[in-house]
């Protein structure tokens, strides 16, 4: 499951759980791009539920669309990641450190109110 919701003028909420194959990854990236149109200085709340590694085909789709993904991520200044697994929280913060202009902060499941407050700060 991959769902993107526009939550106001400059915010996206993303909910992800399960496994993505190439078709699902293609649809997910299209939905992210479409819903992010017009966002500047954006905020994103990314909730990761039960995570399964994407298929090789899904990774290939993502790699083939890296230029589009870089344009997408430049629309955002802050991303709060809510996940139950420590390694996902750590990986998201490392990824954020590698992307100029984007600050990523990870929160444990159950800390969504703290994530919301941080996004608004």
C-alpha positions as CSV (number, residue, x, y, z in Angstrom):
1,X,0.0,0.0,0.0
2,X,1.3,3.4,-1.0
3,X,-0.9,6.4,-0.4
4,X,-0.1,10.1,-0.9
5,X,-2.4,12.8,0.5
6,X,-2.0,16.5,-0.1
7,X,-2.5,18.1,3.3
8,X,-2.6,21.8,2.8
9,X,-0.7,24.2,0.6
10,X,2.8,22.9,1.3
11,X,2.5,19.4,2.8
12,X,2.2,15.8,1.7
13,X,1.4,12.8,3.9
14,X,2.7,9.5,2.7
15,X,1.6,6.2,4.0
16,X,3.6,3.1,3.0
17,X,3.3,-0.6,4.0
18,X,4.0,-3.8,2.2
19,X,6.1,-4.5,-0.8
20,X,6.4,-2.6,-4.1
21,X,6.8,-4.2,-7.5
22,X,7.7,-2.3,-10.6
23,X,4.1,-1.4,-11.5
24,X,3.4,-0.2,-7.9
25,X,6.6,1.8,-7.8
26,X,5.8,3.4,-11.1
27,X,2.3,4.4,-9.8
28,X,3.7,5.6,-6.5
29,X,6.3,7.9,-8.1
30,X,3.7,9.3,-10.5
31,X,1.4,10.0,-7.5
32,X,4.1,11.7,-5.6
33,X,5.0,13.9,-8.5
34,X,1.4,14.8,-9.2
35,X,0.5,15.6,-5.6
36,X,3.7,17.7,-5.1
37,X,3.0,20.1,-8.0
38,X,3.1,23.7,-6.8
39,X,4.6,22.9,-3.4
40,X,7.5,25.2,-2.3
41,X,9.3,25.0,1.0
42,X,7.3,21.8,1.6
43,X,6.8,19.5,4.6
44,X,6.3,15.8,4.4
45,X,5.0,13.3,6.9
46,X,6.1,9.8,5.9
47,X,4.6,6.9,7.8
48,X,6.2,3.5,7.2
49,X,4.1,0.5,8.4
50,X,5.1,-3.1,7.8
51,X,8.1,-2.7,5.5
52,X,9.2,-5.3,2.9
53,X,12.0,-4.7,0.5
54,X,10.9,-3.7,-3.0
55,X,11.4,-6.0,-5.9
56,X,14.4,-5.5,-8.2
57,X,12.1,-4.3,-10.8
58,X,10.8,-1.6,-8.5
59,X,14.3,-0.5,-7.7
60,X,15.0,-0.3,-11.4
61,X,12.0,1.9,-11.9
62,X,13.2,4.2,-9.1
63,X,16.7,4.4,-10.5
64,X,15.4,5.2,-14.0
65,X,13.5,8.2,-12.6
66,X,16.2,9.7,-10.4
67,X,16.2,13.1,-12.2
68,X,12.5,13.4,-11.6
69,X,13.0,12.3,-7.9
70,X,15.7,15.0,-7.4
71,X,13.3,17.6,-8.7
72,X,10.6,16.3,-6.4
73,X,12.7,16.3,-3.3
74,X,13.9,19.9,-3.9
75,X,10.3,21.1,-3.2
76,X,10.6,20.0,0.5
77,X,12.6,21.4,3.4
78,X,11.5,19.0,6.2
79,X,10.5,15.4,6.3
80,X,9.3,13.6,9.4
81,X,9.6,9.8,9.1
82,X,7.5,7.7,11.5
83,X,8.6,4.0,11.6
84,X,8.6,1.2,14.1
85,X,12.0,-0.2,12.9
86,X,15.1,1.5,14.1
87,X,17.1,0.7,10.9
88,X,14.4,2.5,8.8
89,X,14.6,5.6,11.1
90,X,18.4,5.6,10.8
91,X,18.4,5.1,7.1
92,X,16.0,7.9,6.6
93,X,18.1,10.3,8.6
94,X,21.3,9.3,6.7
95,X,19.4,9.8,3.4
96,X,18.3,13.3,4.6
97,X,21.9,14.2,5.4
98,X,22.9,13.5,1.8
99,X,20.2,15.7,0.3
100,X,21.1,19.4,0.4
101,X,18.3,21.6,1.7
102,X,16.3,18.7,3.2
103,X,16.1,18.1,7.0
104,X,14.9,14.6,7.9
105,X,14.0,13.7,11.5
106,X,12.8,10.2,12.4
107,X,10.2,9.3,15.1
108,X,9.1,6.0,16.6
109,X,5.6,4.8,15.9
110,X,3.4,6.4,18.5
111,X,5.3,9.7,18.3
112,X,3.2,11.1,15.4
113,X,2.1,14.1,17.5
114,X,5.8,15.0,18.0
115,X,6.4,14.5,14.3
116,X,3.6,16.9,13.5
117,X,4.8,19.5,15.9
118,X,8.4,19.3,14.5
119,X,7.1,19.7,10.9
120,X,5.2,22.8,11.9
121,X,8.2,24.3,13.8
